[in-house]
Structure formats: structure tokens, C-alpha cells
């Protein structure tokens, strides 16, 4: 018998869950109330006494909230869905605990992680250059494979140059944090990635969100605010990783031109997914590379590596190469990683049928989900499809139930999204089959019925 049943006899399971969740929320509020403005602990009644939370990690407010949430999940009988140990390449299928699962929890959109030619390129680079370049690229870490990858990325975007960073998250933090400052304004979609928020905070610029994909709201903000600042940056995503939708990019290009602003597009989830050749949101809308000032993307998804890139005009790239701290003071990307991403990019260009298959699979999954009455939000069916549950507890339980039935999909819980937007998030790849998609929706539908 669970602790919940022992402590709350005579109540239905749903009422018990609600009471436990309410208790959990009260504890979280109480933890916050123990601290004053800006999260500072309330002053001690005695002078010259240092509160214990100032020098103990186990009393850190963030850790205490984590413990409260874990305790609540345990009392509700929900096992943690995180840090599952994958025992091989994670594609349309993966192996966990000796069992094979249909996998929707990886960004391996075109199956390039696991592709024999990509593996061979990584091995050859490692044998030639070693496992590490052992230095910042500026001083002695530069290798030919770095330049080859950057030239190939610039060609995809039809811009002058590109630069690669060793971390996708750090790419946004470093570029935005360095290029903009206290006299500038950063405007971003309300659903923008955390890395953009961190970069904006580092820059010291004023930061204003605008409603999701609402170009008219952005236009109105700029009409009111533009002349109060020097540089203005607008940041969008190609495909939003929580919702699977995308912006009307031509509208935003027009707005940035009229208001003399910079436009940055994060293509972490749209390169390899949008456009006939997988060239991203630019190809989808038929835009020129120079229509966007800063193209950003990651190497860890379609391109089967790790890290990030910025593509644009020479002045932008040279500036970042010589002065952006996140590049200047970081070791160069391992040659095997750069070679893998370059090979994946070339394979994408050689095999456009993988892009077409991915787009067809994503569209089919969306159709099946909607036909089954599953709330998929605003997803366009381009590789990312949420199943919105409106409850973190329900999302976690559905994830666990699907896992027991051989389907691996991660829940997205509060505070990553608002509680009413809690969801399962399905990442579709070109390797998924029609029977796998149908089996998944049939199983999910039976569980939510």
C-alpha cells in the first residue's frame, strides 16, 4: 500500500492526488516566503549571525524546492522520468535496461547519429587530429576540419561566413551577451529558449518579450520603443521546440527592416526539418540568407554532433572570432565532432529523401493524434508534436504508462511550461515507421480515454 493510501484512507485516488498536489504547492510557497526581496533570506534577529542557507548547499532555496517536488512525486507514486540510461544509439528505437523501446525523446531527426558514413568521418578525424585540439582555436587549436564545417554552413545559408562554438546553449549566451549592451533593446518571442534569455541578461540590455509569433505586437512595441535605444535585436526560433510551430518569418523580416533592427533566428530544430532540402525556415519561405542578420543553430540534432554555430556577414563572424569570450576562451571543438557534423550536413544534401520522409512522418503523426482527439496545440507536424495534458502529474503518469508499454517519450512539466500547458513531447524522425506511429497513438489514446 502506498504512503498516500495509508495517510488518506477513504478518499478516491484523484482526490488524494489533488490534496497532495495542494500540499506540495503550499510547501513551495512557504519556501519562497522564507526569503525577502530578490530571493534574499530574511535577516536574522541576531546581529552578526550568518544564516545556514548562506553556506550549506542542502539549504539552498533551489535545492529545497527540488526536494519538495521529488517528495510530492514520490507520494503520488510517480517515478522520475529523467536521466534514463540509453545503452546504444538513440534513433526511432532505443535500448534502456536491456529492453527496446520506440523512441520519441531524441533530436536525431534524419538518423545521422548512427549513420555509417558519419561514423567513419568522425573516426578518420580522430585518427588524424587526436581526440582534442587541446587549445583555444585563436592560439593553436585551429584545424582544417573547423574551417570546412564553417564554410559548408555558410553555403547552406548563402552568407559570407560562419563560426562554430563548443556548446549550443553557450552560442546564444556568448553571441548575444557580447554583441549587445545596456543601451540596447532585445525583443524576443515569449516562448524563446533559455539560452537567449541568459544571453540577454548577460548583455545588460533591456529585454522585452512579445506574444508568441505575434508580429503585429512586435511592430507596435518597436513603434513605441525603437528610438529610445541604440541597437535593437529581435530573436525568433525556426521551430519552437515545445510547441512545434514556426513564425511567419517574412513578416518579421519586413518589420526589422522598417525599424532598422537586427533579426536573429535560432534554427536548432528547423535545420534538416523545414524546406525541400532541409535548409530550414529560410528555404521554407524562399528567403535570401541576408534577409536575416544572425542565423544560429545547433550541431547536436540534425547534424549529429555537439555545439552550435552563428552564420552571417564577415563583420559579424570576425568580430565574434576575435572578441566573444565564449569562443575566445573555450577550447576548439574536438575534430571528431566537427567531422561528424560536416559529414551529416553533406549526407543531408545527398539524401533529400530523408527530409521528405521526416516531413511525411511528422504530418502523419499529427493527423493520427488529432483524429484521436489528442490536444496537439499549435504544432505544424514538422518533427515536434506535443500532447498537452494540462497537468504535470498527468503528463508524468502518461509518460510512465507509455514506458511500461514500450514507448519512450518525455513529459514536460511545470516550471518548464505553465502547469496548464504540461505535456508529452514527441520528436519524430525519418526512421520512424507508419506502424510505430499508429501503435503509439493507439496506445496513448487508450490511456487518456
VEXKOL-859856 format. One line per field, with one value per residue (C-alpha): residue number from 1; residue in one letter; x, y, z. Coordinates in nm, 4 decimals. Each point is the difference from the previous one (the first is absolute). Layout:
lofi = c(NUM ...)
roro = c(A ...)
u = c(X ...)
v = c(Y ...)
w = c(Z ...)
//
This chain:
lofi = c(1 2 3 4 5 6 7 8 9 10 11 12 13 14 15 16 17 18 19 20 21 22 23 24 25 26 27 28 29 30 31 32 33 34 35 36 37 38 39 40 41 42 43 44 45 46 47 48 49 50 51 52 53 54 55 56 57 58 59 60 61 62 63 64 65 66 67 68 69 70 71 72 73 74 75 76 77 78 79 80 81 82 83 84 85 86 87 88 89 90 91 92 93 94 95 96 97 98 99 100 101 102 103 104 105 106 107 108 109 110 111 112 113 114 115 116 117 118 119 120 121 122 123 124 125 126 127 128 129 130 131 132 133 134 135 136 137 138 139 140 141 142 143 144 145 146 147 148 149 150 151 152 153 154 155 156 157 158 159 160 161 162 163 164 165 166 167 168 169 170 171 172 173 174 175 176 177 178 179 180 181 182 183 184 185 186 187 188 189 190 191 192 193 194 195 196 197 198 199 200 201 202 203 204 205 206 207 208 209 210 211 212 213 214 215 216 217 218 219 220 221 222 223 224 225 226 227 228 229 230 231 232 233 234 235 236 237 238 239 240 241 242 243 244 245 246 247 248 249 250 251 252 253 254 255 256 257 258 259 260 261 262 263 264 265 266 267 268 269 270 271 272 273 274 275 276 277 278 279 280 281 282 283 284 285 286 287 288 289 290 291 292 293 294 295 296 297 298 299 300 301 302 303 304 305 306 307 308 309 310 311 312 313 314 315 316 317 318 319 320 321 322 323 324 325 326 327 328 329 330 331 332 333 334 335 336 337 338 339 340 341 342 343 344 345 346 347 348 349 350 351 352 353 354 355 356 357 358 359 360 361 362 363 364 365 366 367 368 369 370 371 372 373 374 375 376 377 378 379 380 381 382 383 384 385 386 387 388 389 390 391 392 393 394 395 396 397 398 399 400 401 402 403 404 405 406 407 408 409 410 411 412 413 414 415 416 417 418 419 420 421 422 423 424 425 426 427 428 429 430 431 432 433 434 435 436 437 438 439 440 441 442 443 444 445 446 447 448 449)
roro = c(X X X X X X X X X X X X X X X X X X X X X X X X X X X X X X X X X X X X X X X X X X X X X X X X X X X X X X X X X X X X X X X X X X X X X X X X X X X X X X X X X X X X X X X X X X X X X X X X X X X X X X X X X X X X X X X X X X X X X X X X X X X X X X X X X X X X X X X X X X X X X X X X X X X X X X X X X X X X X X X X X X X X X X X X X X X X X X X X X X X X X X X X X X X X X X X X X X X X X X X X X X X X X X X X X X X X X X X X X X X X X X X X X X X X X X X X X X X X X X X X X X X X X X X X X X X X X X X X X X X X X X X X X X X X X X X X X X X X X X X X X X X X X X X X X X X X X X X X X X X X X X X X X X X X X X X X X X X X X X X X X X X X X X X X X X X X X X X X X X X X X X X X X X X X X X X X X X X X X X X X X X X X X X X X X X X X X X X X X X X X X X X X X X X X X X X X X X X X X X X X X X X X X X X X X X X X X X X X X X X X X X X X X X X X X X X X X X X X X X X X X X X X X X X X X)
u = c(0.0000 0.1375 0.0686 -0.2819 -0.2504 0.1228 -0.0221 -0.3297 -0.2408 -0.3450 0.0754 0.0026 0.3381 -0.0730 -0.0926 0.3117 0.2145 -0.1628 0.0536 0.3636 0.0541 -0.1558 0.2272 0.2966 -0.0948 -0.0339 0.3466 0.1460 -0.1699 0.1248 0.3530 -0.0254 -0.1478 0.3028 0.1943 -0.0244 0.0303 0.1964 0.0106 0.2188 -0.0598 -0.1752 0.2469 0.0816 -0.1293 0.3526 0.2787 0.3130 -0.1739 0.0424 -0.3084 0.0822 -0.1434 0.2889 0.2561 -0.1882 -0.0995 -0.2653 -0.1815 0.0285 -0.3538 0.0197 0.1077 -0.2702 -0.2655 0.1403 -0.0262 -0.3592 -0.0973 0.1713 -0.1731 -0.3368 0.0587 0.1021 -0.3136 -0.2098 0.1708 0.1710 0.3542 0.2450 -0.0055 0.3409 0.3579 -0.0986 0.3099 0.0025 0.2218 0.0627 -0.0790 -0.3307 -0.2015 -0.3538 0.0769 0.2230 0.1068 -0.0490 0.0492 0.0468 -0.3355 -0.0702 -0.2370 -0.1567 0.1770 -0.1399 0.2482 0.2946 0.0742 0.1539 -0.2366 0.1668 0.1646 0.3493 0.1126 0.0582 0.0616 0.3072 0.1479 -0.0296 0.1698 0.2815 0.0626 0.0231 0.2443 0.2248 0.0138 0.0833 0.2783 0.1487 -0.0439 -0.0471 -0.2916 0.0509 0.1607 0.1193 -0.0185 -0.2159 -0.0273 0.1377 0.3373 0.0729 -0.3241 -0.0939 -0.0335 -0.1040 -0.3170 -0.1263 0.0322 -0.1609 -0.3043 -0.0410 0.0285 -0.2610 -0.2400 0.0484 -0.0811 -0.3254 -0.1093 0.1505 0.1876 0.3638 0.1239 -0.0807 0.1519 -0.0467 -0.0109 0.0510 -0.3459 -0.3355 -0.1262 0.3229 -0.0304 -0.3003 0.1340 0.3368 -0.1211 -0.2869 0.1841 0.2988 -0.1603 -0.2579 0.0150 -0.1852 -0.1039 -0.1618 -0.3356 -0.0596 -0.3479 -0.0829 -0.2900 -0.1491 0.0829 0.3661 0.2657 0.1721 0.3356 -0.1328 -0.1284 0.3366 0.1805 -0.2294 0.0596 0.3756 -0.0128 -0.1696 -0.2365 -0.3648 -0.2015 -0.3638 -0.1971 -0.2828 -0.2934 0.0812 0.0419 -0.1829 0.1781 -0.2609 0.0694 0.3732 -0.0618 -0.1996 0.2752 0.2590 -0.2198 -0.0028 0.3493 0.2493 0.1405 0.0755 0.2824 0.3105 0.0025 -0.3131 0.0028 -0.3068 0.0354 -0.2216 0.0242 -0.0385 -0.2071 -0.0977 0.1105 -0.2882 -0.2819 0.1243 -0.1194 0.1906 -0.0189 -0.1087 0.3614 -0.0593 -0.2167 0.2802 0.2554 -0.2144 -0.0351 0.3721 0.0748 -0.2502 0.1222 0.3748 0.0428 0.2023 -0.1869 0.1286 -0.1551 0.0826 -0.0176 0.0784 -0.3107 -0.0663 0.3238 -0.0538 -0.3720 -0.1378 0.0453 0.0234 0.3709 -0.0144 0.1634 -0.2376 -0.2531 0.1823 -0.0571 -0.3571 -0.0876 0.2377 0.2011 0.3546 0.2684 0.0615 -0.3673 0.0950 0.2987 0.0918 -0.0692 0.0544 -0.0281 0.1233 0.2087 -0.1540 -0.3273 -0.0124 0.3797 0.0811 0.2697 0.0175 0.0294 -0.1506 0.0638 -0.0609 -0.0189 -0.0118 0.2105 0.3782 -0.0035 -0.2215 0.2028 0.3435 -0.1196 -0.1129 0.3117 0.2394 -0.1944 -0.2963 0.1127 -0.2002 0.2049 0.3267 0.0512 -0.1452 0.1919 -0.0649 -0.2601 0.1350 0.0913 -0.2174 -0.3063 0.0651 0.0556 -0.3193 -0.2079 0.1581 -0.0666 -0.3605 -0.0517 0.1327 -0.2128 -0.3070 0.0864 0.0555 -0.3191 -0.2880 -0.2364 0.0754 -0.1320 -0.3114 -0.0564 0.0394 -0.2537 -0.2446 0.0406 -0.0498 -0.3127 -0.1387 0.0629 -0.1796 -0.2967 -0.0297 0.0246 -0.2631 -0.2331 0.0292 -0.1044 0.3452 0.0737 0.3050 -0.0150 0.1361 0.2390 0.0579 0.1007 0.3617 0.1872 -0.1282 -0.3502 -0.1194 -0.2840 -0.1263 -0.1321 -0.0606 0.1501 0.3605 -0.1155 -0.2017 0.2903 0.2406 -0.2414 -0.0701 0.3736 0.0457 -0.2936 0.1258 0.3481 -0.1474 -0.1533 0.3252 -0.0255 0.2537 -0.1233 0.0922 -0.2485 0.0503 -0.1044 -0.0418 0.2050 0.1449 -0.3504 -0.3052 -0.1903 -0.2969 0.2423 0.1664 0.0449 0.1651 0.2404 0.0456 0.3037 -0.0563 0.2863 0.0315 0.0674 -0.3404 -0.2371 -0.3721 -0.0792 0.2052 -0.1883 -0.3379 0.0853 0.1112 -0.3169 -0.2209 0.1783 -0.0102 -0.3671 -0.0877 0.1762 -0.1723 -0.3454)
v = c(0.0000 0.3442 0.2750 0.2019 -0.2773 -0.0495 0.3696 0.0772 -0.2933 0.0023 0.2514 -0.0623 -0.0049 0.3260 0.1849 -0.1324 0.1224 0.3421 0.0312 -0.1055 0.2454 0.2808 -0.0863 0.0024 0.3457 0.1309 -0.1272 0.1675 0.3294 -0.0275 -0.0623 0.3198 0.2005 -0.0764 0.2332 0.3728 0.2168 -0.1515 -0.3361 0.1223 -0.1810 0.2124 0.1600 -0.1772 0.1464 -0.0205 0.2152 -0.1574 -0.3334 -0.1512 -0.2040 -0.3634 0.0203 0.2352 -0.2774 -0.3294 -0.1351 -0.2279 0.3161 0.1826 0.1180 -0.1667 -0.3327 0.0141 0.0551 -0.2933 -0.2214 0.1115 -0.0818 -0.3389 -0.0783 0.0925 -0.2177 -0.2924 0.0307 -0.0008 -0.3176 0.1628 -0.1128 0.2525 -0.0079 0.1669 -0.1227 -0.3291 -0.1937 -0.0681 -0.2946 0.0754 0.2431 0.1739 0.0288 -0.1123 -0.2788 -0.0121 -0.2523 0.0714 -0.2571 -0.2752 0.0682 0.1603 0.2984 0.2058 0.3277 0.3535 0.1653 0.0753 0.2737 -0.2397 0.1311 -0.1445 -0.3026 0.1455 -0.1033 -0.3648 0.0477 -0.2072 0.2756 0.2529 -0.2477 -0.0555 0.3740 0.0388 -0.2911 0.1315 0.3473 -0.1452 -0.2145 0.2983 0.2795 -0.1799 0.0135 0.3683 0.3058 0.0844 0.3777 0.2962 0.0276 0.3539 -0.1085 -0.3528 -0.2004 0.0715 -0.3031 -0.0250 -0.1875 0.3035 0.2231 -0.2591 -0.0298 0.3770 0.0513 -0.2699 0.1632 0.3421 -0.1525 -0.1473 0.3465 0.1788 0.2393 0.1027 -0.2028 -0.2044 -0.0787 -0.3124 -0.0137 -0.3033 0.0387 0.0787 0.1748 0.1973 0.1109 0.2168 0.1085 0.0993 0.1694 0.1981 0.0698 0.1437 0.1857 0.1989 0.2245 0.2246 0.2558 -0.2657 -0.1777 -0.3721 -0.1038 -0.3696 -0.2376 -0.0863 -0.3687 0.0578 -0.2419 0.0489 0.0598 0.3213 0.1198 -0.0698 0.1832 0.3005 0.0075 -0.0145 0.2855 0.2388 0.1105 0.0684 -0.3129 -0.0072 -0.3109 0.0198 -0.2450 -0.3248 0.0418 0.3356 0.2205 0.2765 0.0267 0.0209 0.2749 0.1995 -0.0319 0.1243 0.2927 0.1043 -0.0979 -0.0039 0.3522 -0.0387 -0.2453 -0.0364 -0.3576 -0.2121 -0.3798 -0.2099 -0.3719 -0.2798 -0.3768 -0.1906 -0.2726 0.0412 -0.3137 -0.0079 0.0652 -0.1097 0.3150 0.2736 0.3769 0.1783 0.0961 0.2363 0.2195 0.0252 0.0768 0.2902 0.1311 -0.0145 0.1910 0.2764 0.0483 -0.0360 -0.2943 -0.3204 -0.3289 -0.3276 -0.3410 -0.3049 -0.3009 -0.2681 -0.1995 0.1226 -0.0830 -0.3386 0.0186 0.2895 0.0621 -0.2404 -0.0655 0.0468 0.3435 0.1316 0.2776 0.2162 -0.2615 -0.0609 0.3653 0.0524 0.2747 0.1129 -0.0652 0.3726 0.0542 -0.1112 0.1591 -0.2840 -0.3638 -0.2266 -0.3760 -0.3049 -0.2937 -0.2533 -0.0702 -0.0430 0.0293 -0.2845 0.1828 0.2450 0.3762 0.2944 0.2453 0.3577 0.0823 0.3453 0.2765 0.0099 0.2925 -0.1947 -0.3201 0.1621 0.2045 -0.3109 -0.1998 0.2519 0.1502 -0.2106 -0.1522 -0.3219 -0.0746 0.1722 -0.1747 -0.3420 -0.2954 -0.0710 -0.2580 -0.3594 -0.0937 -0.3117 0.2094 0.2566 -0.2788 -0.1790 0.3155 0.0782 -0.3547 0.0189 0.3266 -0.1497 -0.3133 0.2208 0.1650 -0.3367 -0.1575 0.2488 -0.2976 -0.0184 0.3536 -0.0859 -0.3138 0.1942 0.2583 -0.2719 -0.1877 0.3164 0.0941 -0.3531 -0.0081 0.3329 -0.1241 -0.3191 0.1892 0.2557 -0.2708 -0.1707 0.3196 0.0754 0.3685 0.0781 0.3765 0.2053 -0.2657 0.0057 -0.3680 0.0745 -0.2466 0.1438 -0.0936 0.0590 -0.1809 0.2590 -0.1478 0.3219 -0.1681 -0.0802 -0.3016 -0.1331 0.0543 -0.1853 -0.2892 -0.0310 -0.0024 -0.2785 -0.2014 0.0294 -0.1056 -0.3138 -0.0717 0.0423 0.3677 0.2560 0.3606 0.2716 0.2133 0.3766 0.1192 0.3228 0.2232 -0.0758 0.0850 0.1418 -0.2683 0.0169 -0.0536 -0.3147 -0.2556 -0.2976 0.1077 -0.2296 0.0428 -0.1733 -0.1205 -0.1195 -0.3490 -0.0383 -0.2315 0.0361 -0.3018 0.1549 0.3285 -0.1697 -0.2298 0.2997 0.2003 -0.3026 -0.0657 0.3639 0.0265 -0.3066 0.1487 0.3399 -0.1377)
w = c(0.0000 -0.0943 0.2538 -0.1574 0.0665 0.3581 0.0806 -0.1728 0.0503 -0.1524 -0.2786 -0.3735 -0.1755 -0.1862 0.3220 0.1734 -0.2869 0.0125 0.3751 -0.0297 -0.2855 0.2048 0.2923 -0.2330 -0.1339 0.3576 0.0879 -0.3073 0.0914 0.3567 -0.1243 -0.2039 0.2884 0.2150 -0.2280 -0.0436 -0.3129 -0.2900 0.1740 0.2898 0.3308 0.2569 0.2427 0.3238 0.3252 0.1400 -0.1342 -0.1420 -0.0593 -0.3472 -0.0969 -0.0714 -0.3534 -0.0862 0.0406 -0.0452 -0.3395 0.1506 0.1195 -0.3306 -0.0997 -0.3415 0.1465 0.2667 -0.2674 -0.1975 0.3067 0.0591 -0.3587 0.0132 0.3284 -0.1484 -0.3052 0.2211 0.2136 -0.3170 -0.1148 -0.3003 -0.0812 -0.1399 -0.3825 -0.0231 -0.0532 -0.1619 -0.1024 -0.3744 -0.0905 -0.3677 -0.2793 0.0617 -0.3200 -0.0763 0.2440 0.3056 0.2620 0.3711 0.2758 -0.2549 -0.1667 -0.3389 -0.0139 -0.2737 0.0678 -0.0208 0.2351 -0.2311 -0.2531 -0.2523 -0.2670 -0.3110 0.1607 -0.0506 0.3469 -0.0794 -0.3727 -0.1019 -0.2184 0.2829 0.2352 -0.2477 -0.0366 0.3787 0.0298 -0.2761 0.1552 0.3418 -0.1456 -0.1821 0.2567 0.3330 0.2396 0.0883 -0.1576 0.3533 -0.0363 -0.0913 -0.3761 0.0080 0.1371 -0.1221 -0.0138 -0.3614 -0.2305 -0.3675 0.0913 0.1961 -0.3054 -0.2280 0.2242 0.0290 -0.3757 -0.0586 0.2484 -0.1610 -0.3392 0.1311 0.1129 -0.3019 0.2272 0.0224 0.2959 0.3110 0.3387 0.2141 0.3807 0.2251 0.1594 -0.1568 0.3133 0.0304 -0.3632 0.0810 0.3376 -0.1470 -0.3174 0.1532 0.3238 -0.1853 -0.2941 0.1958 0.3057 0.2470 -0.2633 -0.2174 -0.0144 -0.0487 -0.1107 -0.0073 -0.0417 0.3393 -0.0610 -0.0852 0.1237 0.3364 -0.1700 -0.1552 0.3372 0.1589 -0.2794 0.0372 0.3760 -0.0511 -0.2523 0.2408 -0.2769 0.0694 -0.0785 -0.1110 -0.1054 -0.2533 -0.0350 -0.1766 -0.3776 0.0178 -0.2526 0.0387 0.3736 -0.0713 -0.2546 0.2564 0.2625 -0.2470 -0.1035 0.3633 0.1162 -0.2911 0.0325 0.3699 -0.0753 -0.2122 -0.1332 -0.0018 -0.0344 -0.0847 0.0790 -0.1352 -0.0356 -0.3247 0.1660 0.3631 0.1816 0.2478 -0.2455 -0.3421 -0.1780 -0.1825 -0.0646 -0.3167 -0.0664 -0.2985 0.2259 0.2548 -0.2721 -0.1159 0.3550 0.0749 -0.3215 0.0685 0.3548 -0.0773 0.2377 -0.0064 -0.0472 0.1456 -0.0714 0.2134 -0.2338 0.2581 -0.0968 -0.3558 -0.1849 -0.1638 0.0732 -0.2079 -0.3707 -0.2929 0.0625 0.3767 -0.0198 0.2625 0.0335 -0.2568 -0.2682 0.1174 -0.0699 -0.2927 0.1710 -0.0679 0.2593 0.0500 0.0930 0.3525 0.1755 0.2360 -0.0814 0.2987 0.0271 0.1854 -0.1174 0.2390 -0.1792 -0.3782 -0.0200 0.2415 0.1959 0.2889 0.0159 -0.1827 -0.2809 -0.1103 -0.3720 -0.1576 -0.1487 0.0356 0.2442 0.2412 -0.0159 0.0225 0.2957 0.1871 -0.0895 0.1474 0.2887 0.1203 0.3327 -0.0492 -0.3121 0.0820 0.3350 -0.0891 -0.1390 -0.3661 -0.0937 -0.0009 -0.3596 0.0092 0.0894 -0.2733 -0.2534 0.1028 -0.0424 -0.3353 -0.1216 0.1271 -0.1865 -0.3215 0.0468 0.0409 -0.3309 -0.1689 0.1399 -0.0269 0.0214 0.3731 0.0398 -0.2006 0.2098 0.3247 -0.1128 -0.1052 0.3309 0.2046 -0.1947 0.0385 0.3749 0.0393 -0.2047 0.2043 0.3290 -0.0956 -0.1316 0.3401 0.1766 0.1445 0.0615 -0.2161 0.0524 -0.2892 -0.1347 -0.3754 -0.0007 -0.0907 0.2245 0.3321 0.1173 0.3578 0.1731 0.2465 0.3245 0.2030 0.3066 0.0916 0.1987 -0.2929 -0.2395 0.2300 0.0481 -0.3723 -0.0717 0.2548 -0.1360 -0.3571 0.1118 0.1544 -0.3415 -0.1921 -0.1012 0.1220 0.0051 0.2480 0.1939 0.0125 0.3443 0.1937 0.0290 -0.3471 -0.1265 0.1817 0.1916 -0.2395 -0.2897 0.1399 -0.2747 -0.1563 -0.2759 -0.2990 -0.2257 -0.3337 -0.2205 -0.3593 0.1427 0.1671 -0.1847 -0.0631 0.2271 0.2826 -0.0301 -0.0070 0.2928 0.2039 -0.0581 0.0624 0.3291 0.1099 -0.0960 0.2086 0.3014 -0.0114 -0.0808)
//
